[in-house]
Structure formats: structure tokens, C-alpha cells
Amino acid sequence: MQQHATSPALALARLVLASGRSVDLADLRFSSTYGDMLEGYPCKPLNDLRIRGLLHAAERSRPGTPVHLVPPRREYPDQYAGGLGPVEVLPAVACLGTFHSAALDPARDPVAYRSRLTVVWFQSTPRLPSGCDTEPALRDLDWTGLARDAPVPP
């Protein structure tokens, strides 16, 4: 079976960042941004709490891997503001993904080391990031500033 450069054998998807670096999506978890909201309404305090929870989940899921939040788009529909402030809506789907790429340090053994980064972002639908459908903020990740080299697990 022949492998294509745009179709990684063991990754969910391969993205090419604006910098030209290819990164592989190794793990992806979707959740509804407001699926567990029993009372209240979407507002800044609730959204900030949701984001903090996702960041903590990302840190726990991959200890030692840096975590980055792509700041979500916040919309303010013209609706009645309650006691917690104005209505503030995030995109419907929260995403927690772990990406891998070649080692940042070119002196490292390319077989034994990979760079890693766990990213939290929001998008409007549950779909794999790929090609031109990728959220622009994902393509603009500063991989060299955010990711960290780590040994490939045995």
C-alpha cells in the first residue's frame, strides 16, 4: 500500500501551518460547549469557567505536554442580560487536540524525538481540521514558541 504525504498513516489528520511546518493530529476530543448547562444562560463568567475546565482537562490528559488555548470567537447577541451580565456565546463545539511534529531541535534523533502540543479551540461543527476547512487560528500556531520536544514513547 502506498502512503501519500498528505495522508499520514497513523494520525487523524495532517495540517500544514502558515510557517510551512507539517503537524499531525494524534488525538481529538469534541464536546458540546453548552451541552451540560442545566440552568442560566451563556455569559462571560460561564464561558471563562468552561475554558478553564478544558485547559485543566488538557493538562491532565497529557502531563508534560504544553497546552495552548486558541482564543475563541465570542458573540454578543441582542438578548436580555441577566444577573451575570450580557449574553456571550462561544462556538458550539469545544475541541481538545494533541498534535505532533518533527523535533524542534535539529540535533535530536528524528526517530526518537517529536515535538508535541495540546491545543484547545472552538469551532462551529464537529469536524476534523483539514486543509482549507481548518480554523485559521490553528494554521497560525507558533509551533516553535509553543511546542516542546519529547522522547517518542516506546
C-alpha positions as CSV (number, residue, x, y, z in Angstrom):
1,M,0.0,0.0,0.0
2,Q,1.4,3.4,-1.0
3,Q,1.4,6.3,1.5
4,H,0.7,9.8,0.4
5,A,2.5,12.8,2.0
6,T,-0.9,14.5,2.7
7,S,-2.4,11.4,4.3
8,P,-0.4,10.4,7.5
9,A,-0.5,6.7,8.2
10,L,-1.2,6.9,12.0
11,A,-2.6,10.4,12.5
12,L,-6.2,11.6,12.3
13,A,-5.2,14.4,10.1
14,R,-2.2,16.4,8.9
15,L,-2.1,20.1,8.9
16,V,0.4,22.4,7.3
17,L,0.8,25.5,9.4
18,A,1.3,29.0,8.0
19,S,5.0,28.6,8.8
20,G,5.2,25.6,6.5
21,R,5.6,23.0,9.2
22,S,3.5,19.9,9.0
23,V,1.8,18.7,12.2
24,D,-0.1,15.5,12.8
25,L,-3.3,15.4,14.9
26,A,-2.8,12.4,17.1
27,D,-5.8,12.7,19.4
28,L,-9.0,14.8,19.2
29,R,-11.9,15.1,21.7
30,F,-15.1,17.0,20.9
31,S,-17.6,18.2,23.4
32,S,-20.6,20.5,23.3
33,T,-19.8,23.9,24.6
34,Y,-23.1,24.2,26.4
35,G,-24.3,20.6,26.5
36,D,-24.1,20.3,30.3
37,M,-25.6,23.7,31.0
38,L,-28.7,23.0,33.1
39,E,-29.6,26.5,34.2
40,G,-28.7,30.0,33.4
41,Y,-27.5,31.4,30.0
42,P,-24.2,31.7,28.1
43,C,-22.3,34.6,29.6
44,K,-18.7,35.6,30.3
45,P,-18.4,34.0,33.8
46,L,-19.8,30.7,32.5
47,N,-17.6,30.8,29.4
48,D,-14.5,31.5,31.3
49,L,-15.3,28.6,33.7
50,R,-15.8,26.3,30.7
51,I,-12.5,27.4,29.1
52,R,-10.6,26.9,32.4
53,G,-12.1,23.4,32.7
54,L,-11.0,22.5,29.2
55,L,-7.5,23.7,29.9
56,H,-7.3,21.6,33.1
57,A,-8.6,18.6,31.2
58,A,-5.9,19.1,28.6
59,E,-3.1,19.4,31.2
60,R,-4.3,16.2,32.9
61,S,-4.7,14.2,29.6
62,R,-1.1,14.8,28.5
63,P,1.1,15.6,31.5
64,G,4.3,17.3,30.4
65,T,2.9,18.4,27.1
66,P,2.4,22.2,26.8
67,V,-1.2,23.4,26.4
68,H,-2.3,26.3,24.3
69,L,-5.7,28.0,24.0
70,V,-6.8,29.4,20.7
71,P,-8.8,32.4,21.9
72,P,-12.4,31.7,20.9
73,R,-14.7,34.0,19.0
74,R,-17.2,35.5,21.4
75,E,-20.6,36.7,20.0
76,Y,-22.9,39.1,21.8
77,P,-26.5,38.6,20.5
78,D,-29.0,41.3,21.2
79,Q,-30.7,39.4,24.1
80,Y,-31.8,40.4,27.6
81,A,-28.8,40.5,30.0
82,G,-29.4,38.6,33.3
83,G,-27.7,38.9,36.6
84,L,-24.4,37.6,35.3
85,G,-24.1,40.2,32.6
86,P,-24.7,40.2,28.8
87,V,-25.3,37.1,26.8
88,E,-22.0,35.9,25.4
89,V,-21.9,32.9,23.0
90,L,-18.9,30.7,22.1
91,P,-18.9,28.4,19.1
92,A,-20.9,25.2,19.6
93,V,-18.1,22.7,19.7
94,A,-15.1,22.6,22.1
95,C,-12.1,20.8,20.8
96,L,-9.1,19.3,22.7
97,G,-6.4,18.0,20.3
98,T,-2.9,16.8,20.7
99,F,-0.5,17.5,17.8
100,H,2.9,16.0,17.0
101,S,5.6,17.1,14.6
102,A,9.3,16.7,13.9
103,A,11.6,17.7,16.7
104,L,12.3,21.4,17.2
105,D,15.9,20.8,17.9
106,P,17.5,19.5,14.6
107,A,20.3,17.9,16.6
108,R,17.8,15.4,18.2
109,D,17.3,12.0,16.7
110,P,14.3,12.4,14.4
111,V,13.1,8.8,15.2
112,A,13.5,9.1,19.0
113,Y,12.1,12.7,19.4
114,R,9.0,14.5,18.3
115,S,7.6,18.0,19.2
116,R,4.2,18.0,20.9
117,L,1.5,20.5,21.7
118,T,-2.0,20.1,23.1
119,V,-4.4,22.7,21.8
120,V,-7.9,23.8,23.0
121,W,-10.1,25.6,20.4
122,F,-13.7,26.1,19.5
123,Q,-15.4,25.6,16.2
124,S,-19.0,25.7,14.9
125,T,-19.3,22.0,13.9
126,P,-17.7,18.6,14.9
127,R,-15.3,18.1,12.1
128,L,-11.7,17.1,11.7
129,P,-9.4,20.0,10.9
130,S,-8.1,19.6,7.4
131,G,-6.9,21.7,4.5
132,C,-8.9,24.9,3.9
133,D,-11.5,23.8,6.5
134,T,-9.0,24.3,9.3
135,E,-9.7,27.2,11.7
136,P,-7.3,30.0,10.7
137,A,-6.0,30.3,14.2
138,L,-4.9,26.7,14.1
139,R,-2.9,27.2,10.9
140,D,-1.3,30.3,12.6
141,L,0.0,28.4,15.6
142,D,3.5,29.5,16.7
143,W,4.8,25.9,16.8
144,T,8.4,26.7,17.7
145,G,7.3,29.0,20.5
146,L,4.6,26.8,22.0
147,A,5.5,23.1,21.4
148,R,8.1,21.1,23.3
149,D,10.4,18.2,22.2
150,A,9.8,14.9,24.0
151,P,11.0,11.3,23.5
152,V,8.7,9.1,21.5
153,P,7.1,6.6,23.9
154,P,8.3,3.0,23.5
